[in-house]
Amino acid sequence: MKEVKCDCGHVNPIGTILCESCGKVLEEKEKDNKLLDMRYEGSARRSQTYNKTIIDKIWNFFSSVKVGVWLIVITLIASAVGTILPQEMYIPPIMPAAEYYEDQYGWIGKLYYDLGFHNLYSSWWYLILIASIGISLVICSLDRVVPLYRALNKQKVSRHESYLQRQRVFGASQPEDTDKAFTMAKEKLKSKKYSIREENGNILAEKGRFSRWGPYVNHVGLIIFLIGGMLRFVPGMYVDKILWIREGETKVIPETNGEYYLKNDSFILEMYDKEKDNEVFGEAIDKAGMVAKNYQSNVTLYKKQGDTVAGEEADLKKVKDYEVKVNKPLKFENFALYQVDYKLNELNKMSFALTNKKTGEEYGDLTVDLNRPQDEYDLGNGYKAEVVSYFPDFEFDENGEPVTKSRIPNNPAFVFKMFTPDKPDGEISFVAIRQTIEPFGDNEYKLAFKGIDTKNVSALTVRKDLTLWIIALGGVIFMIGVAQGSYWNHRRIWLRRVNGEVWVAGHTNKNWHGLKSEIEAALDGTGILMPEDQLQNQSEKKS
Amino acid sequence: MVTISSNLLYTAFILYLIATVFFAGSIKDKNRTKQGPNRWASIGLWISIIGFAAHLGYFITRWIAAGHAPVSNLFEFTTFFGMSLVGAFIVIYLIYKTPILGVFTLPVALLMIAYASMFPREVSPLIPALQSDWLHIHVTTAAVGQAILAVSFAAGLIYLVKSVDQTKQSKQRFWLEAVMFGLVCTLGFIIISSSFSASGYKAEFNWIDKNGQEDVLEYHMPALTGPHEGKLITKGKFEPLAEMPAIINAKKLNTVLWSLASGVLLYLALRLVLRKRVGAALQPLVKNINLDLVDEIAYRSVLIGFPVFTLGALIFAMIWAQIAWTRFWGWDPKEVWALITFLFYAAYLHLRLSKGWHGEKSAWLAVIGFIIIMFNLVAVNLVIAGLHSYAGS
């Protein structure tokens, strides 16, 4: 058996519960129900019809709303668990994550880490949950939308008596003049924007059918959104780099293939000032102490001209000047640069004077660029200083040897060899901030500290995300679908002549209150009685 | 301007209170002959509308004074939430004309506004991350969405008060009473913290935080739970009953304990006066209510609120996050809880498709949904705290 033929002559696909055309009940077990189950118009859904092969079983599993809801609920709970303690990306990088969680949160923290909850949202099982929701979305929608479309498309105006009787809103009455009543009701329904179909003197008034497609539209949107999310992992689609750049410095922007360079002209940090800013803020500023007003990097974007050999200085052409602020990224091509962090007053230059310790006489100044120190500084007249070693971020290790913690000049120290006409072999001096060590006994000369020069450093996130438009498209389609399904209702009103009576039935996918008041308005004055809400009558009888 | 603004807020608060009385009166009114709202209800509606206008006045004047939309801290956000709740109620009332909805929605809005005023109320300047037009676009849309969803909570509560059998012991009866107790505790928190702040209570402690640093902590309620190795330095104030380890925020715990204690006292007093459960005492109010209609109001509010919420709390949020934080999604706790709210109501909407989930079960879901929204508002700001934590100060 491939098809089911209804008494009305319409041939339905196998598995149909209510005849697509006349609405007569075809499924035996539905026949005793007082009210029809109108979900999906009683159409033949694959999942309800076949259950033999493994494909059927998988299809049926994912097409179930119940399974879908369980997937949603499990994802919901898992997501909530991920907020109990901060995720790894939000903990300060002061120690390894394994230690951090135990150190800060005790055994709970250790357990949280051991279970992998510190990276919950990128764990394989969380991703499987999301993927399952995606599969469920596709299968659920396909299982329903095709038969639903058929059923709504094939429905005829004169529905079977048993179909009308078993609608939630149903009533029969005998108006004095049926024809007149029909004409009046028709006019009123038309003015309420119903589209009217007539057949053998019966009426089907319908509106808002497109709201039935809302759920499927929003599911399409969600799937596009999820695909967009997946595309991030395709190489070249997504860039997430950080660029620390000092004032005055020009650096190549990472991931641009050396095409673009950025110069940091200056970094600006502004705080709210009680005197200058809006005086209503006074109290809040007093309470908080300092409130940041602006983080800003004034930058110049350059584009490289022509090809350059490695090591050769690039030929740069200015593209534009820009003030990068929070909420105001610099955009070029597919890239955006965001103000995300800063460091004030990083040591930049130190200057010294070569001095005779006894007489205090100076023989010239030297200024060391802490990020690019020279090998030696010639002061003329036979005076010079040679940089033997440089420790930008100096400390003594466990053996008492000077080492550097990083390449950032947080605490610079030098081993200088000072040459003077009377000491042609040179004198060794170890110079750090507020500290001079002379490892080989008393020197005659020293490098006296003269001053420092500092610079601010901006941190800019370099972002490229080619998936954004897909994500946005998914979001827009989702919103359209949700609005379509939520703010419009699919309403149908049937008026049928049966043995001198007028039968009225109504159905809506939601908002029965609205449907009933529209029926009431349409029938007002026609002599046709307002139909009853059979479901409400049932529940009132019960209570 | 700021003074005018706060006076308007007081006015709105008082008017909502009066409106509640009128809506309650409209149900008690014995002279009602025909269906639908009576005079009491229409007066209640007008007072709510005037109150809403005053509230809107507060919002606009504060916006002008600050130069930015007043939705930038917890006080401003929660107040706006209360305003949106009243707005949503008025709209839904105009559709369904059920005064009982006012009796349940307006008190929730009142609690919300009172709760809001427990937080610092100064007009604060915007930190760089908040300086964007998306502040008012994202925050207001999200709040309006949540407020519409909250109407479904009120409707769900009405449904439960009517449908839960108060004469025999059941899980339903217990949990309904638990919800009532939760509302009473909120009131308890408001009463206790405003009384202590009116009396100007202030006690300072020297204490050692979890990183071993010494610090000073200021209590505005007598300390039941003292901070880790805390030493009271304000003379003549209450010595803590118990000292907490450094990992626990003793001050917040103290506030929770005080709120619970006053909530319990208040609840016991209520029980003594009413001589029955709060749920049972409310039952006469809902006697003439049609359960199907209330169920539909709850469902309808979710249908109206869900798209608004999604737009404001997820889509606009993502757009702004992309601009301000370089990425549209970063699993910040507030983001995750917005997603949880979204998933929860998505589950609700799907369950409505199945048989057996209309009516009472739906009503419970509406209550749980509201608890999730409140969790996101209160706990995520005050306890979990992530990138959105500036909203807590």
Interface residues (C-beta under 8 A of the other chain):
Chain A: D37 R39 V65 K66 G68 V69 I72 V73 T75 L76 S79 A80 G82 T83 I84 P86 Q87 M89 Y90 Q104 Y105 G106 Y121 D240 Y272 D277 N278 V280 F281 E283 A284 I285 K287 A288 V291 A292 K293 N294 Y295 K325 V326 N327 P329 A336 Y338 V340 T461 R463 D465 L468 I471 G475 F478 M479 V482 A483 S486 Y487 K510 N511 W512 H513 D533 L535 Q536 S539 S543
Chain B: M1 V2 A65 A66 G67 I95 Y96 P120 E122 V123 S124 P125 I127 P128 A129 Q131 S132 K210 I247 N290 L291 D292 L293 E296 Y299 R300 L303 I304 F306 P307 T310 L311 I315 M318 Q322 I323 A324 T326 R327 F328 G330 W331 D332 P333 V336 W337 L339 I340 L343 F344 A346 A347 H350 L351 L353 S354 K355 V380 I384 G386 S393
